[in-house]
Amino acid sequence: MKIGAVNTVYTAFGAGGPVLVGYLPAGFPDKQTAIDAGIAMARAGAGIIELGLPYSDPLIDGPVIAAAVHKALLNGTKIRDVFDTVEAIASTGTPVLVMTYWNPVVQYGIANFASDLAKAGGAGLITPDLAPEEAGPWLDASDDHDLDRVFLVAPSTTSERIATITRHCRGFVYAASLMGITGARAAVSEHAREVVARTREHTTLPVGLGLGVSTAEQAAEVATYADGVIVGSAFVRRIGAAPDPAAAVQAAGDLAAELSAAVQRETAPGKTR
C-alpha cells in the first residue's frame, strides 16, 4: 500500500495563479527558528516551501545560502531534524519539498529516506545533482511512496535533454534562469523566459523558475511567464540579518507576503491549470 504525501505540489499549482516557492535551509539559524520561519512563510502566502537539507559540499549554492548551510551544520543539524521540520511546516497544509544533493540520500538509504519523508508529510525532492538516467532507485522509491521528483533544466540544456528530464519529473519542473550558483541579482537573467518556453514544449507540468529572483519587481516579472517563482537567497538573507529569532520569523513572513502579493498580481500565459 502506498503511503502518499500529505500535501501534493501539483495541487498547489492548481490553486490558480502563479505560485511563490520559498526556500530556507533546515537548522538555520537554529532548528526551531527554521520551523517557525517556514510556517510563517507558508501562512503569509508561499504556496510551496523548499526546505534545504544541509550538506557540506553545496555545489550550486551561492555565498548567502552556503554560509547559512554551514551554520546549520555547525548547529549539528541531522537528517532527522530535516524530517521534523518538514512535518511541522507541512502541518499548515502547504506542500514541502526537500532540496538535497544526492549523496546524503544515498548514505541514509534511498528507500528509507523516501519512507521517512513520506511519513513526515513531505511532498518530494528537488535533486539538483541527480540525472534522471542515474535515478532508477529514486524513481522506484518515489513511486512506492507517491513522492514528487523535481529535476532541473537550464538555459544550456538541449531540447533532447529537456524532453528526457521532464518525462521523469512529477509535481513541477525546476527551470534555472542561468548557469551558475544561487544568489540575488540586480536583474533576472535574459535567458529566463526562453528556458521556460523551451521547457513547456516538452511537458504539461508546471514550470517554476529560480536562481536570481529576489525582489517583488523581479517576482512579478517572472510570474508573467512562469507557473512558479522560486526565491531562496532573499529569504535566507532576511532571516540571517534579524537580531533575534522572533524578528527572523517576522522577517520571513513579511517577505513572503510581499513576494506573494507581487506574484499573484500576474497571470502567466500557457498555464497548465
N, C-alpha and C positions, 0 to 999 in steps of 0.2 A: 504494500500500500504506500502510495506516495504521500509525503508529509505536506508539501506545498508551502510556499512563502505566504506569510500572513498578509503582506501588502505587496501588490504587484506593480512594477514600474509602468507597464503598458496602460494600466488603469489610470495612473496619474496623468499620462499624456492624453488620455481620453476624456479628461475632465473639462476640456475646452480652453482654447487659447494656449500660447506658448508657456512653457514651464521653466521656473527657476530651479536649477540644480545647485545646491550649496555644498561646498566641501569644507571639512575640517578633519584634522588628524585625531584619532583616539588618544587619550592621555595627555593632551595639550590644552592649557598649561598644566593641568592635572586631570585625573580621571573624572572626578565629579563635575568640574567646570566644563569639561568637554561634553559630558552628558547634558548638563543644563543648557549649554550654548546650542547644542544640536536641537534640543526640544524648543528653545526659543526661536531658532531659525525656522523650524517646521511650523510653529504656531503663527509666525509672522508672515508666512507666505511662500517659503521654499517648498515646492511640490515634491521634491526628491532630495534626500540627504546622501551625499557621497562621503563615506567615512574612511579616512586613510588608515591603513594598517602600518604602524611604524616599522621601518626596515632600515638596516644600516648602510645599504647601498642604493639610495634612491636615484635611479639613473636619469629620470626626466624632471625631477623636482628642482625648481629654482631656489635661490638663496633663502627666500622667506619661508617656504614650506620645508626646505631641508633643515633649517635651523629649528623649526617647530618640531619636526620629527625627531631630531637629535635630542631635544629637551624631553620629549615623550619617552624616548629610550632611556635617558638618564633617570627618569622617574620610575623606571622598572616596568613599563607597560608591556604586558604579555598578550598573547592572542586571546586568552580567556577574558581579559579586560576589554578587548575589542568586541567580543560577543556580548558582554554585559552592556556595553554602550549601545550596540545595535538593538538589543532588547528594550532598553529604556526609551530610545528615540522612536523605535517602531511602535511603541505603545500609544503614540499620538495618532496613529493611523497613516503616517507618512512613510512611504517606502524608503528603505535604507539599503544602499548598495555599498559594499566594501571595495575600495580601490586598493589593490595589493599587487606587488610584484610576485612572481610565481614561486620563487624559492621558499618563502615561508609556508605556502600551502603544501608544497611537496614534503617539507620537513615535518609538518603537522600530520600529514596523511591526507590525500585528496578526498577520499570517501568520508573520513572522519570530519574534515573541515566542512564539507558540504552538509553533512548531517547536523553538525553543531550550529552552523549558520542558519539552516532552516529552522531548527528548534528555537533559535533566538528570535525568529521572525524576520530574518534578513531576506531581502529580495533577490540577491545575487551578487556577482562580482564584476568589477571592471579590472581587466588584466592587461596593462599596457605593454608588457614584455612577453606575452604569450601569443604565438602564431596559431591560428586555427588548425593548421596541419599537424601541430605538435600537441594539440589539446585533447586528444582522444579520451584519456581518463577523466578529464574535467567535463567534457561533453556528456559522458555517461553519467557521472555523478550529478551533474546539474539536471539531467533528465530524471534521474531517480528521485530527486527532491524538489522538482518544479522550480528550480532557481534560474533567474535570468543570467545571461552571459553577454557581456558588453566588450567587444573588441574595438580597436582604434583604426581609423583611416586618417591619412594625412594628405597634404597637397601633392606630395611626390608619389602617392600610391597610384599604381596603374589601374586602368579600368578592369583588367582581368583580376587583379588582386582585390579591388573593391567588391567585385562580384563574389569572390571566394569568401572574403571576410564577412560581408553582410549576410551571406547564406547561413553562417553559423551563429550570428547574433540572435539574441532574444531579449526583448524589452525595449532597447533602442540601440542606435549606432553612435559611437562617440567619434565626432569629426574634430581632429586637432586643426586649429586655424593656421598653424605654422609648424615648421620643423624647428625643434629646439626645446628648451626647458620651460617649465611653467613660470608664471610671473606676470604682474601687472605691467601694462604697456600704455603708451600715450594714445595709441590708435589700434583698432582691430586690424589684423593682417589683411592685406589686399587680396589674399587667396581664400579668405574665409567663405565668402558667398559661393565661389566656384566649387570648393570642395563639398559643400552641402549639396549643390545642384548635381554634381557628378555622382554623389552617393545615392541620391534619390532616383537616379536612372536604373539602379540595381536592386532597390528594396522598397517595400511599402512600410517598413518600420519607421518610427520617428527618428529624426536625426538631431542630436544635440551637439552644439559647438562649444568648445572650450579652448583654453590657453590664451591668455592675454586680455580677457574680459574682466573689467574691474569696476567701472563706473556705471551709473544709471544711464548715461547717454550711450555708452557702448552696449549695454544690455538691451536698450530699446532698439538700437540699430540691428543687433543680431536677431532679435525677436521678429524682425520683418521678414526674415527668410529661413530661420531655423525653428525646429519644434521645441528645442530646449536650449537654455542659456546657462552654461556651466561656469561658475565663479568659485575660485579657490583662494588665491593669494590675498585677495582683498579681505576676505573673512579672517584669514589667519593673521594678517597684519592688524586688523582692528582688535581681535582678541588679545594678541600679544602686547599691544600698546596700552591696554587697560591697566589701571593701577591696582585693581583687586578683582577677585572672582565675580562679584556682583556686577561690577562695571563691565567685565568681559562678556558676561551673559547679555547684559543690556545692549552692548555694542553690536553683538552678533544679531540680536533680534532687530535692532534698528536698521542695520544694513540690509537684512533680509527683506524687511518691509519696504525699504527704499527701492531695492532692485526689483522686487516682485511687482511693485506698482508700475515701474518702468516697463517691465516685460509684458504685463497684462494690458498695457495701452496699445500693444501692437498685435496684429493678426497675420501670421506668416502665410503666404500663398502655398498651395500644394500640400496642405495638411493631410495627414492620414486619418483624421477623425471623420 
